[in-house]
Structures are given as C-alpha cells and as structure tokens.
Amino acid sequence: MKISVERNDLFKAMGRAQSIVERRTTIPILSNVLIEAKENFISLRATDLDIELTDKVTAVVEKPGSVTVGAHTFYEILRKLPDGSRVLIDLDPLNEKINIAAGRSRFSLTTIAVDDFPIMASSEYDFTFSINVNSLKRLFDKVKFAMSMEETRFYLNGVYLHEFVENEKSFIRTVATDGHRLAKIDSDLPDGARGIPGVIVPRKTVSELRMIYETSEDVVTVSISETKIRFSTPKLILTSKVVDGTFPDYDRVIPKNNSKKLVIDASEFSQSVDRVATVSSERARAVKLSLSSDKLILSVNAPETGLATEEIPISYSGEEIEIGFNAKYLQEIAGQVEKGEAVFLFNEVGDPALMKDSSDETAVFVVMPMRV
C-alpha cells in the first residue's frame, strides 16, 4: 500500500474514527483503525463491536492495499503535523510496519494483521428511507438529555425510534426517559418508513450521530432491521446494534388532565432557576415553584448554605400551587425551547408536570416533582 493524502482531510476523518475506538479494551485489534486504499480514495473503518464507522477520504493511491494501525497514536501524529501538509503513507512488506512521512517528520508504527479486524456483518435491512439531516438531528438532539445513565435499566440507555399513528396519520417518533423526566418528539413519517420496527438506539450511537450532522449532506439514508440501524451519507456510514430490550409503555406516564397552565419565557425561566439553584446542595438541587395568578416565585432553602428567591411576572391560569423540582431537570427541559415561550401544565403537588414548546406542538416533555 502506498498513498498520499491531505493532512487536514485525514485528520478530520481520524478524529471521527478515534471517537468510536475505546481507549481501554482487552482485544488489541479494537484499538486499531482499518485503512483500505483503492482507486482514488481511502476508507477508514473503526469499531467497538457494537458500533462501526466507515469514512471516505480523497487520496492519491499509488498502490492499493490495507493495513490496521493504532487509532489514537495515528490521530495524535496527524494532530501534531503541520496544517496543510501532505501525508505520505506506505506499508513496509518486510517488517509489516506502516511508514508515515510529512515534511521533515518520519514515523514507523506497528500494525496488526488485517484479517484480525472484525467487520460488522451487513445484515439485510428490512426498511430503508431518506430523511432531512435537520429533521434527524431534531429527533435525536431534543430528547437525548433524558436518556438514562443507569446500566441496570439498560433498555432506557438510548432513544426509542418508532412509527406512531394518531388520527389515522403516521409519524416518526423518538422518546427518551430515565424515570425522572421524559422527552418525546414527532416528525412527518418519511417515505419508506411505514411499518418500521421500534428500535432503541444506544446512548453512544446517539452521541456519535453528531458526525452525520456535521457532513455537508442535506439528506441521510436510514436503514433499520430488528437488530441494527445504519445512518449513511455518500462519505460516512455509521452502523450500530440496537439495544436488545423492550422500551416501556411511555404513554401512560404522560399526563392527560393537567389543567394549571403557566406560560413563561423559556430563556428567562431557565436563567432564573439557575440563579436560585446556586445556593442549593449539589446532590438535591431542589427548587420550589410558588404559582399565583400574576407571579411565580422561585425559591431554594438550603440549611447548610442559605436561601434564595426570585419573582417573575407570569401568565398563569389555575389554583395557587407550590411544587418542587430538580433544578437541573427544569433547565434541561426549558433549554429545548429554542426561542419563545414554554407552556407548563401542572396538576397536583405530587403529579408530574408537562412542558410544551409554544411554537412546536410536536415536542412534549415530562418532569417528575420533588419534595421541598
């Protein structure tokens, strides 16, 4: 193998690849990236056995071939090479080392046999559809904050993607919950997505989807089977196993009869919560909301540190109520309203609250109350 490639292009691609590679693994080959040179490009492949990335980079290929090399070491070398330099890579057939040259710098890295590199089996996908990249980003980014971090409830460690039918109209929906808060987003069902199975996209995959959004492509192709999901553009392919579990019946925890309505500027509310929460203990971070017809009083009473209150003029319809919430959860939910007003709907003190974006009826958020 002998190739020449622009450092900047290769560096960006390796940045994506090395984020897939786990820094600690008991299987040496999983620390490597597979480089395959053919025609006028090279492909980089990285995997942790649950998720796999394939990335294409334009290159001058003098001699096609393939090699695996330590992903993090290779990335660090590229990071430290001069910006805009040309990187020459060739494989020494005698000692099976990869030689890297750029400017005055020379490196020789050990390799592991290509045959040892695991390729994620390309199963037959039952459904394939195209979706606008901004729609895909919205579906995952607006709910991912509610994913669980508890490994014991592994079926909550991701985003549930499925088809939903309401009033004879089909939508594609994402849901995430950790038992304390829930986020649900709907979007128009893309052509070809009718009948897709409900799949739980793992937390790491949801995080790595950012590399799909960052491409210059307007459309992403999504392929789904019972066990895998694949997101692809002409340059990038992100393939992932789905979580082997059953997502709970989330609809039963979404309040249907909350009638106490608070309308408030989402940004102002989030900033106020942040200010009063400054004095709360890091563990609890509980903030009390005292609602009356024309004002909202936010308060925190932390015996070990102090007291904080803030009053906001509001539009509120309903009986006066005092209810407590985790400050972080309130901020995260309010942060999903990009601009304009948030609509909170309350019931009784011990019941979950509902939050909607006044400018987006397809987004629904739920947060459980706390004792204060």
C-alpha positions as CSV (number, residue, x, y, z in Angstrom):
1,M,0.0,0.0,0.0
2,K,1.3,3.5,-0.9
3,I,-0.8,6.6,-0.7
4,S,-0.7,10.4,-0.5
5,V,-3.4,12.4,1.3
6,E,-4.0,15.9,2.6
7,R,-3.3,16.1,6.3
8,N,-6.4,18.2,7.1
9,D,-8.8,15.8,5.4
10,L,-7.2,12.7,7.0
11,F,-7.1,14.4,10.4
12,K,-10.8,15.2,10.4
13,A,-11.7,11.7,9.4
14,M,-9.4,10.2,12.0
15,G,-11.0,12.4,14.6
16,R,-14.3,10.8,13.9
17,A,-12.8,7.3,13.8
18,Q,-10.9,7.5,17.0
19,S,-14.0,8.6,18.9
20,I,-15.5,5.2,18.1
21,V,-12.4,3.4,19.4
22,E,-12.5,2.6,23.1
23,R,-9.3,3.7,24.9
24,R,-9.4,0.6,27.1
25,T,-10.1,-2.7,25.5
26,T,-8.9,-6.3,26.2
27,I,-9.0,-7.0,22.4
28,P,-5.9,-5.4,20.8
29,I,-7.3,-5.2,17.3
30,L,-10.2,-3.0,18.6
31,S,-7.6,-0.3,19.4
32,N,-6.8,-0.1,15.7
33,V,-8.4,1.6,12.7
34,L,-8.5,-0.3,9.4
35,I,-7.2,1.7,6.4
36,E,-8.1,0.5,3.0
37,A,-6.7,2.2,-0.2
38,K,-8.5,1.8,-3.5
39,E,-9.0,3.8,-6.7
40,N,-8.8,7.5,-5.7
41,F,-9.7,7.3,-2.0
42,I,-9.0,5.6,1.3
43,S,-11.7,4.3,3.7
44,L,-11.2,4.3,7.5
45,R,-13.1,1.8,9.5
46,A,-13.3,1.7,13.3
47,T,-15.5,-0.4,15.6
48,D,-16.1,-1.4,19.2
49,L,-18.2,-4.4,18.1
50,D,-21.4,-2.5,18.9
51,I,-20.9,0.4,16.6
52,E,-19.0,0.8,13.4
53,L,-17.9,3.8,11.4
54,T,-16.7,3.9,7.8
55,D,-15.4,7.1,6.4
56,K,-14.0,8.0,3.0
57,V,-11.1,10.4,2.3
58,T,-9.9,11.5,-1.2
59,A,-6.3,10.4,-1.8
60,V,-3.7,9.7,-4.4
61,V,-3.4,5.9,-4.4
62,E,-0.2,4.7,-6.0
63,K,-0.5,1.1,-4.7
64,P,-3.9,-0.2,-3.3
65,G,-3.9,-2.2,-0.1
66,S,-5.0,-2.3,3.5
67,V,-3.5,-2.1,7.0
68,T,-4.6,-1.6,10.6
69,V,-2.8,0.9,12.9
70,G,-3.3,2.1,16.5
71,A,-6.1,4.7,16.1
72,H,-5.2,7.1,19.0
73,T,-1.5,7.1,18.2
74,F,-2.2,7.7,14.5
75,Y,-4.6,10.5,15.4
76,E,-2.1,12.2,17.7
77,I,0.6,12.1,15.0
78,L,-1.8,13.7,12.5
79,R,-2.8,16.3,15.1
80,K,0.8,17.4,15.5
81,L,1.7,17.5,11.8
82,P,1.8,21.0,10.1
83,D,-1.6,22.3,9.0
84,G,-2.0,21.8,5.2
85,S,0.9,19.4,4.8
86,R,0.8,16.3,2.6
87,V,1.0,13.0,4.3
88,L,2.7,10.0,2.6
89,I,1.8,6.6,3.9
90,D,3.2,3.2,2.8
91,L,3.4,-0.3,4.2
92,D,6.8,-1.9,4.6
93,P,6.2,-5.5,3.4
94,L,9.3,-6.8,5.2
95,N,8.5,-5.8,8.8
96,E,4.8,-5.1,8.4
97,K,5.2,-1.6,9.7
98,I,3.4,1.5,8.4
99,N,5.6,4.4,7.4
100,I,4.2,7.9,7.7
101,A,6.0,10.9,6.3
102,A,5.1,14.6,6.2
103,G,7.6,17.5,5.8
104,R,10.6,16.6,7.9
105,S,8.8,14.2,10.2
106,R,9.0,10.4,9.9
107,F,7.2,7.7,11.8
108,S,7.1,3.9,11.7
109,L,4.2,2.3,13.5
110,T,3.5,-1.4,14.3
111,T,0.4,-3.0,12.8
112,I,-1.9,-5.9,13.4
113,A,-3.0,-8.3,10.6
114,V,-5.9,-7.0,8.6
115,D,-7.6,-10.4,8.8
116,D,-8.0,-10.0,12.6
117,F,-10.1,-6.8,12.1
118,P,-13.8,-7.5,12.8
119,I,-16.2,-6.3,10.2
120,M,-19.8,-5.8,11.4
121,A,-21.9,-8.2,9.4
122,S,-24.1,-6.3,6.9
123,S,-27.5,-7.8,7.6
124,E,-30.4,-7.4,5.3
125,Y,-32.2,-4.3,6.3
126,D,-36.0,-4.5,6.3
127,F,-36.6,-0.8,5.8
128,T,-34.6,2.0,4.2
129,F,-35.7,5.6,4.0
130,S,-34.2,9.1,3.5
131,I,-34.7,11.9,5.9
132,N,-33.6,15.5,6.0
133,V,-30.5,15.9,8.2
134,N,-32.1,18.7,10.2
135,S,-35.2,16.6,10.9
136,L,-33.0,13.7,12.0
137,K,-30.9,16.0,14.3
138,R,-34.0,17.4,15.9
139,L,-35.5,13.9,16.5
140,F,-32.4,12.8,18.5
141,D,-30.9,16.0,19.9
142,K,-34.1,17.2,21.6
143,V,-34.7,14.0,23.5
144,K,-31.2,12.7,24.3
145,F,-30.8,14.7,27.5
146,A,-33.5,12.4,29.1
147,M,-31.6,9.1,28.3
148,S,-30.9,7.1,31.4
149,M,-27.3,6.6,32.7
150,E,-28.2,3.6,34.9
151,E,-26.8,0.4,33.4
152,T,-29.3,-1.7,35.4
153,R,-32.1,-0.4,33.3
154,F,-30.3,-0.9,30.0
155,Y,-33.5,-0.6,27.9
156,L,-33.6,3.1,28.9
157,N,-29.9,3.7,27.8
158,G,-30.9,5.1,24.5
159,V,-33.5,6.7,22.3
160,Y,-36.6,4.8,21.2
161,L,-37.3,5.3,17.5
162,H,-40.6,4.1,16.1
163,E,-43.6,4.8,14.0
164,F,-46.7,6.3,15.7
165,V,-50.2,6.5,14.3
166,E,-52.6,9.2,15.6
167,N,-55.9,10.2,14.0
168,E,-55.1,8.0,11.0
169,K,-51.8,9.9,10.4
170,S,-48.4,8.3,10.8
171,F,-45.4,10.0,12.4
172,I,-41.9,9.0,13.1
173,R,-41.3,9.5,16.9
174,T,-38.4,9.5,19.3
175,V,-38.7,9.0,23.0
176,A,-36.2,9.0,25.9
177,T,-36.7,8.7,29.6
178,D,-34.8,7.9,32.8
179,G,-37.8,7.6,35.0
180,H,-37.4,11.2,36.3
181,R,-38.0,13.1,33.0
182,L,-39.3,12.2,29.6
183,A,-38.9,13.7,26.2
184,K,-41.0,13.0,23.1
185,I,-40.6,14.4,19.5
186,D,-42.7,13.7,16.4
187,S,-41.9,14.3,12.8
188,D,-43.6,13.6,9.5
189,L,-43.1,9.9,8.5
190,P,-40.5,9.7,5.7
191,D,-41.4,7.7,2.5
192,G,-40.3,4.1,3.0
193,A,-40.6,4.3,6.8
194,R,-44.1,2.9,7.2
195,G,-44.1,-0.2,9.3
196,I,-40.6,0.2,10.7
197,P,-40.0,-1.8,13.9
198,G,-39.5,0.1,17.1
199,V,-35.8,0.2,17.9
200,I,-33.8,1.5,20.9
201,V,-30.7,3.4,19.5
202,P,-27.9,3.1,22.1
203,R,-26.6,6.2,24.0
204,K,-23.1,6.1,22.4
205,T,-24.6,5.9,18.9
206,V,-26.9,8.9,19.6
207,S,-23.9,10.8,20.7
208,E,-21.8,9.8,17.7
209,L,-24.6,10.9,15.3
210,R,-23.1,14.4,15.5
211,M,-20.6,13.3,12.8
212,I,-23.5,12.6,10.5
213,Y,-25.0,16.1,11.1
214,E,-21.6,17.7,10.5
215,T,-21.4,16.5,7.0
216,S,-22.4,18.8,4.2
217,E,-25.2,16.5,3.1
218,D,-28.8,17.6,3.2
219,V,-30.2,14.0,3.3
220,V,-29.3,11.0,5.4
221,T,-30.3,7.4,4.5
222,V,-31.5,5.4,7.4
223,S,-31.7,1.6,7.3
224,I,-33.4,-0.5,10.0
225,S,-33.6,-4.1,10.9
226,E,-34.7,-5.9,14.1
227,T,-31.1,-5.9,15.4
228,K,-29.2,-3.0,13.6
229,I,-29.6,0.6,12.4
230,R,-27.5,2.3,9.9
231,F,-27.1,6.0,9.1
232,S,-25.3,6.8,5.8
233,T,-24.3,9.6,3.6
234,P,-22.0,9.3,0.5
235,K,-18.9,9.7,2.7
236,L,-19.9,8.3,6.1
237,I,-21.6,5.2,7.2
238,L,-22.5,4.7,10.9
239,T,-23.8,1.2,11.8
240,S,-25.0,0.2,15.2
241,K,-26.5,-2.6,17.0
242,V,-29.8,-1.7,18.7
243,V,-30.5,-2.3,22.4
244,D,-31.9,-5.7,22.9
245,G,-34.8,-4.9,25.2
246,T,-38.4,-3.6,25.3
247,F,-39.0,0.1,25.8
248,P,-41.6,0.7,28.5
249,D,-45.1,2.0,27.7
250,Y,-44.2,5.6,28.0
251,D,-47.6,7.0,27.0
252,R,-49.1,6.1,30.4
253,V,-46.8,8.4,32.2
254,I,-47.6,11.4,30.1
255,P,-50.2,13.5,32.0
256,K,-53.5,13.9,30.1
257,N,-55.5,16.1,32.5
258,N,-53.1,18.7,33.8
259,S,-55.1,22.0,33.8
260,K,-53.0,24.5,35.7
261,K,-51.3,26.4,32.9
262,L,-48.1,28.5,33.2
263,V,-46.8,30.4,30.1
264,I,-43.3,31.8,30.6
265,D,-40.3,32.9,28.5
266,A,-38.2,29.8,28.4
267,S,-34.8,31.5,28.5
268,E,-35.8,33.8,31.4
269,F,-37.2,30.9,33.3
270,S,-34.1,28.8,32.8
271,Q,-31.8,31.6,33.9
272,S,-33.9,32.3,37.0
273,V,-33.8,28.6,38.0
274,D,-30.0,28.7,37.5
275,R,-29.6,31.7,39.8
276,V,-31.6,30.5,42.7
277,A,-30.2,27.0,42.5
278,T,-26.7,28.4,43.2
279,V,-27.4,28.0,46.9
280,S,-28.8,24.5,46.7
281,S,-26.9,21.4,47.7
282,E,-25.3,19.8,44.6
283,R,-26.9,16.4,45.5
284,A,-30.5,17.6,45.7
285,R,-30.6,20.9,43.7
286,A,-34.3,21.2,44.6
287,V,-36.1,24.4,43.6
288,K,-39.7,25.3,44.7
289,L,-42.2,27.0,42.3
290,S,-44.9,29.0,44.0
291,L,-47.5,29.9,41.5
292,S,-50.3,32.5,41.8
293,S,-52.3,34.4,39.2
294,D,-49.7,37.0,38.3
295,K,-46.4,35.9,39.6
296,L,-44.1,32.9,40.0
297,I,-41.7,32.8,43.0
298,L,-38.7,30.5,42.6
299,S,-37.1,29.6,45.9
300,V,-34.4,27.4,47.4
301,N,-33.9,26.9,51.1
302,A,-30.6,25.0,51.8
303,P,-29.9,24.9,55.5
304,E,-26.2,24.3,55.0
305,T,-25.7,27.3,52.6
306,G,-28.6,29.7,52.6
307,L,-31.8,30.9,51.0
308,A,-32.6,32.3,47.5
309,T,-35.8,33.6,45.9
310,E,-36.7,35.3,42.6
311,E,-40.0,36.6,41.5
312,I,-41.1,36.6,37.8
313,P,-44.3,38.2,36.5
314,I,-46.2,35.5,34.6
315,S,-49.4,34.4,32.8
316,Y,-50.9,31.6,34.9
317,S,-54.4,30.1,35.0
318,G,-55.3,27.8,37.8
319,E,-55.3,27.5,41.5
320,E,-52.3,28.6,43.6
321,I,-49.8,25.8,43.9
322,E,-46.4,25.1,45.4
323,I,-44.4,22.3,43.8
324,G,-40.7,21.4,43.8
325,F,-38.4,20.1,41.0
326,N,-34.8,19.2,40.4
327,A,-33.3,22.4,39.1
328,K,-31.1,20.6,36.5
329,Y,-34.1,18.9,35.0
330,L,-36.1,22.1,34.8
331,Q,-33.2,23.8,33.0
332,E,-32.7,20.9,30.6
333,I,-36.4,20.8,29.6
334,A,-36.7,24.6,29.3
335,G,-33.5,24.5,27.1
336,Q,-35.3,22.5,24.5
337,V,-37.4,25.6,23.6
338,E,-35.1,27.3,21.1
339,K,-36.9,30.7,21.3
340,G,-40.1,32.0,22.7
341,E,-42.4,30.7,25.5
342,A,-42.6,27.5,27.4
343,V,-46.0,26.2,28.4
344,F,-46.1,24.2,31.7
345,L,-49.1,22.3,32.7
346,F,-49.5,21.2,36.4
347,N,-52.0,19.0,38.2
348,E,-51.4,18.3,41.9
349,V,-48.3,18.7,44.0
350,G,-47.2,15.0,43.7
351,D,-48.1,14.7,40.0
352,P,-45.7,15.0,37.0
353,A,-45.6,18.3,35.1
354,L,-46.0,18.6,31.4
355,M,-44.0,21.1,29.3
356,K,-44.6,22.1,25.7
357,D,-42.9,24.5,23.3
358,S,-45.4,27.2,22.4
359,S,-44.2,27.2,18.8
360,D,-43.8,23.4,18.4
361,E,-46.8,21.2,19.2
362,T,-44.9,18.0,18.3
363,A,-42.5,18.3,21.2
364,V,-43.6,17.1,24.7
365,F,-41.6,16.9,27.9
366,V,-42.5,15.5,31.3
367,V,-40.7,16.0,34.6
368,M,-41.4,14.4,38.0
369,P,-41.7,16.6,41.1
370,M,-39.6,16.5,44.2
371,R,-40.4,17.1,47.9
372,V,-39.1,20.6,49.0
